[in-house]
């Protein structure tokens, strides 16, 4: 039996094509394997991102909380107005109720409150804070307060990578939930756990709210990164011994951030020169110590 030279050529071409296809598929498989390895390595290193809210998710302090406090004071006929400079100073005190108390203990209580007992003063402070929160939430619903650059990008990257997310804030729990839901959308909001307000007795710079998140979410804190904007928040991260990146905000740019793993102006909308999950995972090499 003689074999046609033409058939031999055809056979050789088919064999070569088969080898080439196998090589391509092998290369594709290797590429996919490398991608899976990169993802799994990152996920093994970085487990969760814990976010502060005010000044981190949105620059809320100067143009959100401050005017909301002032409106609540005015509605209650209190002779108190916090200008930008004064409120910046008061941010050294963690928590809105604590902030009002510290201010009036220093400068004197408003005429309408000065004759009250200490118990009645604190009840009024709580009432004012609740009203302030309602006003603040109106600002959020009206979308007067935008998210900071890069926040949604990093959150979307974290969700795609299967990382856990939480907001850990001294702000009122309803205000935090409203901001996350309204400015991020319900699908992203569903990925977050919220630890806020009076869930813990000791507020930042105590580490309690971050430790509560770690315990409740069953996290390994050596695999977590905190995103903060203030010295008080950094203090809480240091006390919790959790890695921390600081994104400076309008009120905190000049603060001392000694001990932070990384300090940036913002997360950045562009991943090519902004903060990425790889950036955050790189902070885990050495967690801070108080």
TISE-962666 format. One record per residue (C-alpha): residue number from 1; residue in one letter; x, y, z. Coordinates in nm, 3 decimals. Layout:
<sites>
SITE   num   residuo         X         Y         Z
SITE   NUM         a         X         Y         Z
...
</sites>
This chain:
<sites>
SITE   num   residuo         X         Y         Z
SITE     1         x     0.000     0.000     0.000
SITE     2         x     0.145     0.337    -0.109
SITE     3         x     0.077     0.651     0.084
SITE     4         x     0.008     0.965    -0.112
SITE     5         x     0.260     1.245    -0.044
SITE     6         x    -0.036     1.480    -0.019
SITE     7         x    -0.187     1.279     0.267
SITE     8         x     0.147     1.279     0.449
SITE     9         x     0.160     1.656     0.432
SITE    10         x    -0.197     1.687     0.560
SITE    11         x    -0.118     1.452     0.850
SITE    12         x     0.191     1.651     0.944
SITE    13         x    -0.007     1.976     0.945
SITE    14         x    -0.274     1.823     1.168
SITE    15         x    -0.014     1.697     1.417
SITE    16         x     0.159     2.035     1.428
SITE    17         x    -0.176     2.211     1.479
SITE    18         x    -0.265     1.973     1.760
SITE    19         x     0.066     2.041     1.934
SITE    20         x     0.022     2.416     1.895
SITE    21         x    -0.330     2.398     2.035
SITE    22         x    -0.207     2.194     2.330
SITE    23         x     0.065     2.450     2.398
SITE    24         x    -0.184     2.736     2.383
SITE    25         x    -0.423     2.558     2.619
SITE    26         x    -0.136     2.470     2.848
SITE    27         x    -0.025     2.831     2.850
SITE    28         x    -0.381     2.948     2.918
SITE    29         x    -0.411     2.695     3.197
SITE    30         x    -0.081     2.813     3.346
SITE    31         x    -0.198     3.174     3.322
SITE    32         x    -0.526     3.090     3.495
SITE    33         x    -0.334     2.893     3.755
SITE    34         x    -0.107     3.192     3.816
SITE    35         x    -0.412     3.419     3.852
SITE    36         x    -0.571     3.178     4.099
SITE    37         x    -0.244     3.157     4.288
SITE    38         x    -0.216     3.535     4.304
SITE    39         x    -0.573     3.562     4.430
SITE    40         x    -0.538     3.284     4.684
SITE    41         x    -0.207     3.424     4.810
SITE    42         x    -0.360     3.770     4.851
SITE    43         x    -0.669     3.628     5.020
SITE    44         x    -0.452     3.424     5.256
SITE    45         x    -0.267     3.740     5.356
SITE    46         x    -0.552     3.992     5.371
SITE    47         x    -0.877     3.881     5.531
SITE    48         x    -1.070     4.199     5.608
SITE    49         x    -1.072     4.577     5.573
SITE    50         x    -1.213     4.774     5.867
SITE    51         x    -1.318     5.129     5.776
SITE    52         x    -1.372     5.437     5.986
SITE    53         x    -1.656     5.650     5.848
SITE    54         x    -1.611     6.021     5.917
SITE    55         x    -1.320     6.155     5.713
SITE    56         x    -1.251     5.813     5.558
SITE    57         x    -1.557     5.704     5.361
SITE    58         x    -1.663     6.067     5.322
SITE    59         x    -1.522     6.397     5.446
SITE    60         x    -1.824     6.444     5.670
SITE    61         x    -1.693     6.637     5.968
SITE    62         x    -1.660     6.993     5.838
SITE    63         x    -1.953     6.999     5.596
SITE    64         x    -2.181     6.737     5.752
SITE    65         x    -2.166     6.690     6.127
SITE    66         x    -2.062     7.049     6.212
SITE    67         x    -2.355     7.224     6.035
SITE    68         x    -2.590     6.953     6.164
SITE    69         x    -2.481     7.027     6.522
SITE    70         x    -2.527     7.400     6.462
SITE    71         x    -2.877     7.349     6.323
SITE    72         x    -2.973     7.136     6.626
SITE    73         x    -2.839     7.408     6.859
SITE    74         x    -3.036     7.678     6.676
SITE    75         x    -3.360     7.476     6.684
SITE    76         x    -3.322     7.445     7.062
SITE    77         x    -3.240     7.816     7.110
SITE    78         x    -2.893     7.740     7.245
SITE    79         x    -2.633     8.016     7.223
SITE    80         x    -2.370     7.789     7.066
SITE    81         x    -2.224     7.798     6.716
SITE    82         x    -1.925     7.587     6.615
SITE    83         x    -1.713     7.747     6.345
SITE    84         x    -1.473     7.545     6.132
SITE    85         x    -1.173     7.611     6.357
SITE    86         x    -1.352     7.534     6.685
SITE    87         x    -1.501     7.212     6.553
SITE    88         x    -1.160     7.103     6.432
SITE    89         x    -1.031     7.140     6.786
SITE    90         x    -1.329     6.951     6.927
SITE    91         x    -1.252     6.655     6.703
SITE    92         x    -0.978     6.571     6.950
SITE    93         x    -1.267     6.432     7.158
SITE    94         x    -1.418     6.108     7.029
SITE    95         x    -1.799     6.092     7.003
SITE    96         x    -2.062     6.361     6.945
SITE    97         x    -2.222     6.354     7.290
SITE    98         x    -1.878     6.360     7.450
SITE    99         x    -1.781     6.649     7.221
SITE   100         x    -2.075     6.866     7.332
SITE   101         x    -2.008     6.790     7.698
SITE   102         x    -1.637     6.871     7.666
SITE   103         x    -1.712     7.200     7.487
SITE   104         x    -1.965     7.324     7.741
SITE   105         x    -1.756     7.207     8.037
SITE   106         x    -1.478     7.425     7.896
SITE   107         x    -1.665     7.742     7.789
SITE   108         x    -1.976     7.724     8.008
SITE   109         x    -2.314     7.567     7.949
SITE   110         x    -2.577     7.747     7.740
SITE   111         x    -2.813     7.974     7.932
SITE   112         x    -3.104     7.740     7.868
SITE   113         x    -2.916     7.449     8.026
SITE   114         x    -2.691     7.594     8.295
SITE   115         x    -2.943     7.548     8.580
SITE   116         x    -3.009     7.182     8.491
SITE   117         x    -2.883     6.897     8.705
SITE   118         x    -2.598     6.690     8.563
SITE   119         x    -2.846     6.412     8.485
SITE   120         x    -3.079     6.649     8.298
SITE   121         x    -2.786     6.801     8.109
SITE   122         x    -2.682     6.460     7.983
SITE   123         x    -3.039     6.378     7.887
SITE   124         x    -3.051     6.703     7.686
SITE   125         x    -2.715     6.625     7.527
SITE   126         x    -2.850     6.286     7.418
SITE   127         x    -3.163     6.454     7.275
SITE   128         x    -2.951     6.705     7.085
SITE   129         x    -2.733     6.430     6.946
SITE   130         x    -3.034     6.237     6.819
SITE   131         x    -3.165     6.550     6.647
SITE   132         x    -2.820     6.620     6.500
SITE   133         x    -2.815     6.268     6.362
SITE   134         x    -3.153     6.318     6.191
SITE   135         x    -3.029     6.639     6.030
SITE   136         x    -2.706     6.469     5.924
SITE   137         x    -2.901     6.184     5.766
SITE   138         x    -3.107     6.436     5.572
SITE   139         x    -2.779     6.572     5.433
SITE   140         x    -2.682     6.220     5.327
SITE   141         x    -3.021     6.148     5.169
SITE   142         x    -2.985     6.469     4.971
SITE   143         x    -2.637     6.345     4.867
SITE   144         x    -2.475     6.666     4.986
SITE   145         x    -2.178     6.463     5.112
SITE   146         x    -1.990     6.261     4.843
SITE   147         x    -1.770     5.959     4.903
SITE   148         x    -1.398     6.026     4.901
SITE   149         x    -1.188     5.938     4.591
SITE   150         x    -1.102     5.570     4.558
SITE   151         x    -1.339     5.442     4.825
SITE   152         x    -1.578     5.263     4.589
SITE   153         x    -1.291     5.130     4.376
SITE   154         x    -1.117     4.964     4.673
SITE   155         x    -1.447     4.835     4.812
SITE   156         x    -1.538     4.680     4.476
SITE   157         x    -1.194     4.517     4.455
SITE   158         x    -1.238     4.381     4.808
SITE   159         x    -1.584     4.241     4.731
SITE   160         x    -1.455     4.076     4.412
SITE   161         x    -1.171     3.918     4.612
SITE   162         x    -1.409     3.785     4.877
SITE   163         x    -1.268     3.997     5.161
SITE   164         x    -1.476     4.084     5.466
SITE   165         x    -1.576     4.448     5.522
SITE   166         x    -1.688     4.647     5.825
SITE   167         x    -1.737     5.008     5.928
SITE   168         x    -1.613     5.081     6.281
SITE   169         x    -1.717     5.432     6.385
SITE   170         x    -1.801     5.646     6.686
SITE   171         x    -2.092     5.794     6.487
SITE   172         x    -2.454     5.693     6.541
SITE   173         x    -2.527     5.345     6.403
SITE   174         x    -2.826     5.461     6.197
SITE   175         x    -2.619     5.741     6.043
SITE   176         x    -2.345     5.496     5.945
SITE   177         x    -2.592     5.250     5.793
SITE   178         x    -2.767     5.531     5.605
SITE   179         x    -2.443     5.664     5.459
SITE   180         x    -2.328     5.319     5.346
SITE   181         x    -2.669     5.231     5.201
SITE   182         x    -2.732     5.565     5.029
SITE   183         x    -2.389     5.648     4.893
SITE   184         x    -2.269     5.295     4.811
SITE   185         x    -2.594     5.126     4.709
SITE   186         x    -2.774     4.827     4.862
SITE   187         x    -2.559     4.557     4.699
SITE   188         x    -2.236     4.694     4.844
SITE   189         x    -2.405     4.778     5.175
SITE   190         x    -2.508     4.414     5.214
SITE   191         x    -2.139     4.317     5.226
SITE   192         x    -2.068     4.536     5.531
SITE   193         x    -2.103     4.475     5.902
SITE   194         x    -2.153     4.789     6.111
SITE   195         x    -2.000     4.855     6.453
SITE   196         x    -2.086     5.207     6.563
SITE   197         x    -2.219     5.453     6.818
SITE   198         x    -2.275     5.317     7.166
SITE   199         x    -2.208     4.952     7.086
SITE   200         x    -1.896     4.990     7.302
SITE   201         x    -1.857     5.195     7.619
SITE   202         x    -1.507     5.321     7.545
SITE   203         x    -1.473     5.507     7.217
SITE   204         x    -1.164     5.574     7.009
SITE   205         x    -0.873     5.604     7.083
SITE   206         x    -0.969     5.299     7.287
SITE   207         x    -0.948     4.989     7.063
SITE   208         x    -1.285     4.848     7.174
SITE   209         x    -1.484     4.900     6.851
SITE   210         x    -1.213     4.734     6.641
SITE   211         x    -1.173     4.447     6.885
SITE   212         x    -1.551     4.400     6.881
SITE   213         x    -1.540     4.372     6.501
SITE   214         x    -1.255     4.119     6.517
SITE   215         x    -1.440     3.905     6.773
SITE   216         x    -1.784     3.931     6.610
SITE   217         x    -1.656     3.854     6.260
SITE   218         x    -1.414     3.588     6.386
SITE   219         x    -1.119     3.757     6.221
SITE   220         x    -0.748     3.707     6.260
SITE   221         x    -0.637     4.062     6.338
SITE   222         x    -0.293     3.995     6.188
SITE   223         x    -0.477     3.965     5.854
SITE   224         x    -0.681     4.285     5.888
SITE   225         x    -0.616     4.643     5.780
SITE   226         x    -0.783     4.949     5.931
SITE   227         x    -0.846     5.263     5.722
SITE   228         x    -0.841     5.576     5.939
SITE   229         x    -0.797     5.951     5.893
SITE   230         x    -0.725     6.088     6.242
SITE   231         x    -0.481     6.060     6.526
SITE   232         x    -0.762     5.934     6.749
SITE   233         x    -0.849     5.660     6.501
SITE   234         x    -0.486     5.566     6.453
SITE   235         x    -0.454     5.544     6.831
SITE   236         x    -0.738     5.291     6.834
SITE   237         x    -0.568     5.088     6.560
SITE   238         x    -0.236     5.094     6.744
SITE   239         x    -0.403     4.987     7.069
SITE   240         x    -0.577     4.704     6.883
SITE   241         x    -0.243     4.605     6.724
SITE   242         x    -0.396     4.602     6.375
SITE   243         x    -0.222     4.738     6.065
SITE   244         x    -0.343     5.086     5.968
SITE   245         x    -0.340     5.307     5.660
SITE   246         x    -0.419     5.676     5.716
SITE   247         x    -0.597     5.878     5.446
SITE   248         x    -0.565     6.241     5.549
SITE   249         x    -0.888     6.444     5.559
SITE   250         x    -0.965     6.817     5.567
SITE   251         x    -0.935     6.839     5.945
SITE   252         x    -0.655     6.591     6.008
SITE   253         x    -0.387     6.674     5.751
SITE   254         x    -0.157     6.829     6.013
SITE   255         x    -0.194     6.562     6.281
SITE   256         x     0.082     6.331     6.402
SITE   257         x     0.044     5.988     6.244
SITE   258         x     0.351     5.825     6.394
SITE   259         x     0.299     5.450     6.399
SITE   260         x     0.082     5.428     6.087
SITE   261         x     0.188     5.165     5.837
SITE   262         x     0.115     5.399     5.546
SITE   263         x    -0.002     5.762     5.513
SITE   264         x    -0.167     5.889     5.192
SITE   265         x    -0.365     6.192     5.085
SITE   266         x    -0.643     5.970     4.947
SITE   267         x    -0.701     5.617     4.817
SITE   268         x    -0.723     5.748     4.460
SITE   269         x    -0.973     5.676     4.184
SITE   270         x    -0.701     5.540     3.953
SITE   271         x    -0.565     5.200     4.055
SITE   272         x    -0.239     5.259     3.863
SITE   273         x    -0.119     5.516     4.115
SITE   274         x    -0.368     5.467     4.398
SITE   275         x    -0.401     5.227     4.689
SITE   276         x    -0.488     4.868     4.588
SITE   277         x    -0.553     4.541     4.771
SITE   278         x    -0.189     4.454     4.707
SITE   279         x    -0.092     4.778     4.881
SITE   280         x    -0.303     4.685     5.182
SITE   281         x    -0.179     4.327     5.191
SITE   282         x     0.176     4.463     5.197
SITE   283         x     0.102     4.643     5.524
SITE   284         x     0.053     4.315     5.706
SITE   285         x     0.423     4.236     5.712
SITE   286         x     0.455     4.430     6.035
SITE   287         x     0.149     4.511     6.242
SITE   288         x     0.177     4.821     6.465
SITE   289         x     0.225     4.805     6.837
SITE   290         x     0.102     5.067     7.080
</sites>
